[in-house]
Amino acid sequence: MYASLDVGTNTVRLLLGEARQGKIIPSSYLRSITRLGGGFTPETGLSDSAMGRTLATLVEFSEALTKTSVAAVSAVATEALRRAVNAESFLARVHAETAFDLEIIPGDLEAELSCAGVLSALDEVPEHALIFDIGGGSTEFVYVVDGQPRFWRSYPLGTVMLCEHLPGPVAQQAHIDRTLRLLDEDLVRCGIPFPLPAGTLPIGTAGTVTTLAALDLKMIDYDWRRINNHQLDTLSLQILHEQLEPLAPQERELLPGMEKGRGDLILPGLRIVESVVDFCGCPRMTVSDFGLLEGGILRAANAVS
């Protein structure tokens, strides 16, 4: 049994599971929206309230972990802690009060782990794919050819960042467009032609994308088995946009499939998704519940093999 912890800008997640021949067999799963990046500023870093919420969740998860025998743990933190001037003091509190040896990983490693987790879930690996992992503070892109990552980058484009620092659809879309222009330039600089080859499939992972899939399925009880490999076409995304846009955040959270605490973030996230699908020139995308967390399970398994 292995454990994987992901402390993200919006959500803290803990997965226990096995890794067999490159496939993940989940055993138990905990998650909590703590919005670690809420109230973040470059000058002061993480807010006291956000750190308090997140630390309380980590203490709870640590207590749950100590009741289980695991061979290895991968515990990672991402964009919010990469950017925070007070990251080290928060890490010290985590180390002092929990069993987690939390590691702030660079964006490229985050992208690599997300890619490994996503590919482990696919029924069929496409010839060309662009995997994207939308977080609260960053989005990771991995370009894959025949199951092998050829390019990965992390960009400061996230749902919490858009919601809190660029309110309004015009400013948010402008930032998304700028980021995709950077992605275009980085792909070309690495020898990958743009536009991407015909048939390049967008594959999305993490909370925004899985919530959109759950909304599309009108899912009352979340089931990762139904989410993995679910297809969202451009019409489905358009319908979701038209359904969500006129609603207040509290009203969105009443919809079947909507995760509590994501009502104000889902539209900025949907704008990213629609733009990435358009960037790929593909009429549909595939959804993966597996991603960074499952990549952490594979990483933990490799560490002891």
N, C-alpha and C positions, 0 to 999 in steps of 0.2 A: 504494500500500500504506500502511495506517495501523496504529498500534499502540495498544493499550489495556492499562493496568496497573491492577489493583485490589489494594490492600493492605488486607485485611480483618482482623477480629478473630481469625479462625481460619485463613484461607487467603490465599495470595498467588497471583495469576493474571496471566498475560500472553497476550494474543491479538493475532495479526497477521491482517489481513484487508482486504478491499475493501468499499466501500459503494457500491451501485449502485441508484438509484431507491428509496432508503429500505430496501433489503434488504442483509443482511450476507452476504458470502461469506468464511467463515473460511479462512485459509491454514495457520497453525500455532498451537499452543496449548501453554502450559506452566502447570503448577500445582503447588503444594506446600503441605501443611498445616504451618504454622509455629507456629500458636496464639499470635499476637502478644499476645492478651489474657489468656493463661495467667498466673496469679499476679498479676494486676492488683489494685491497691488504690487507693482515691481519694487516700490520703496520699502514696504513693510512685510511683504511676503504673505504667508498664510495667516488668516485671522485666528484669534484665540478661540472663538466659538467653533470654527471649522475644525481646528486641531482637537478641541475637546470632544466633539461629536465622533470624530474618526478614532481617537484614542480609546474612547469608551467601547466602540465596536470591536477594535482590535483586542482589547482585554477580554471581551466576550468570546471572540473567535479563538483566542489563545486558550481559554479555559476549555472550550469544546475540543480543541486539538489534543490537549494533554490527556484526554480520555481515550485516545486512539493510538495504537502503535503504528508509526510510519517509518519507512526506511530512510526517507530524505524529504526535505522541504525546499521548495523554491518560493521565496518571498520577495516580490518586486514592487517598486513604486515608480510612477511614470511622470508625466509632464508637470503636474502641479509642484512636485518636489524637485524636479529638475530646475525649475525656474525660481524657486523660493529662496530668499536670502536667509530665512530662518529654518531651512531644511535640516541642518545638522542638529539643532536643538530639539526639533521634533523627533528625529531619529533616536536621539539619546533617550527621550522619554519612552519611545516604543521599546527600545532595548531594555530599559530599566523595569518596565511594567508588564511586559509580555514575553512570550517564548519565541518571538519572531526576530530573526536576524535580517531586518529589512534592508534591501539593496536598491539604491536608485540606479536604474539601468538607462543607458543611452537610447535614443530613439531608434537607432539602427538595430539594436538587439531586440527592442520591443517589436519592431516590424518582423524580424526573423522568427521570434517565438510565436507571434500571431499567425504567420504563414504556416508554420509547422502544425499548429493546432487546427487551423482551417482545413488544410489538406487531409488531415487524419479523419475528417468527418465526411468527405465528399464520396458520393456513390460512384462518380466518374470524374476523373481529372481532365479538364479541357486542355486542348493543345496550347492555347494562349489564354491567360487570365490576368486580371488586375484585382488583387485582393486589397480591400480597404477596411481599416479598423478605426471607426469614429469614436474618439474618447471625449471627455469633458474639456481637455485642454489641448489635445493634438489629434491629428489623423495620420495613420501610417499607411503607406502604399507599398505593395509588393507586386512586381511584374513577374509572372511565372510562365515558363515555357516547358511543356511536357513534365510538369510537376516539380521543376527545379527553379528556385528563385534566381532571377537574373539581375534584379534591381530592387533596392528597398530604400525608402526615405521616410522621415518623420517631419511633419510640418505643423507649425503652431496654429492649427485650425480645429477648434473643438466646440461642442455645444454650449458648455458653461461660459466659455470665453465669448462666443457670439452673443449669447443671451445677456450677459452682464456688461460687456464692454462695447458692443456694436448693436444696440437695440434698433429694431426696424428692419424690414425686408430689404430695402435698398442698400443700406450699409453692409448688411450681412452678405448679400449676394455679391457685392463688389469685392469683399474680402475673399469669398469662395473663388470667384473668378481669377483674382490675383494669384491665389495659391495654385490653381490648376494651370495657370500660365507658367509658374515656376516648375511644376511637375513636368509639363511639356518640355521645357528647356533642359531639365535635368535628365529626362529620358533620352533626348537627342544627344546630349553631351556624353552619355554612356553608350552611345551607338545603337540605341533602340529607336526604330523609325516611328515618326508620328505624322499623320494619324496612325494609331495602332493597327496591326493586321486585322483584316476582316474576321469577324467571329470571336474577337477578344471578349471574354465573358467577365463582367464585373461580379465579384463575390464579396459580399459585405458581412462583417461580423461586429459584435459588441451591441450594447443596449439599444441604441437608436434603431439599428436595422432589425434586431430580433423583435423589438416592440412593434415596428411597422408590420412585420410578418404576423405577429400575434393579433394585431388589429385587423389585418386582411383576412385572417382565419376566424375572427370573432371568438377568440379563444378565452374561455372562462378560467380554466386551470392551465397554467403554463406547462407545456410538454416539449422538452428540447428535441425529442424524436421527430415531432411534426415540424419543428422549426428548421432543423438541418435539411438542406437541399430544397427548401421551399422556394418557389419561383415568384418573383414580383416583376410584372411587366410595366411598361411606361403608363399604360392606362390605369392599372391598379394604383400606381404612385400618384397619378393625377387625381383619382377619386379620393384617395386618402387626404391629399392636400386640400381639396375642396370641402371635405368633411371636417377637417381639423381647424382650418383657418378662421372661420367665424366664431369658434367656441372660445370661451375663457379657459385658462389653464385648469381650473377646478372642474369645469364641465368635461374637458377632455379626459380627465382621470376617471370619469364615470363610464367611459366606453369599454366594452369587452375587449380585453387584451392589453389595455393601457396600464403600465406599471405606475404605481403611486410614486409621486415625487418627480415625474418626468413631464408633467403637463406643460410647463413653460419651455422645456428644452426640445420637445419633439418636432416643432416646426423648423427651427434652425437646423436640426439634424436632417429633417426631410429635404431641406434645400440642398444640403451637401450631397445626399444620396442621389437626388434627381440630376444634379450637376455632374456627378461622377458617371452615372449611367450614360448621360449625353456625351461626356468626354470620350467614353469607350465606343460610341457609335453603335451601341447594341440595344435592341428593343426590350431586353429583359435582364434581370440579374438573379443570382442565386444567393440565398441566405444561409449563413452558418452560425449556429449557436456556439460552436467551438471556436476558439481563437487563442488569445494570449494566455488564458488560464490553463487551457489544455496543453499549450506549448510548454508551460511551466511544469506540467506533469511529466512530459517527455524529457525535459531538461533535468528534472530531479532523478528520473530513472537512469538517464545516461551518466549522471554523476556517480552512481554506485555500481554501474555495470562494468 
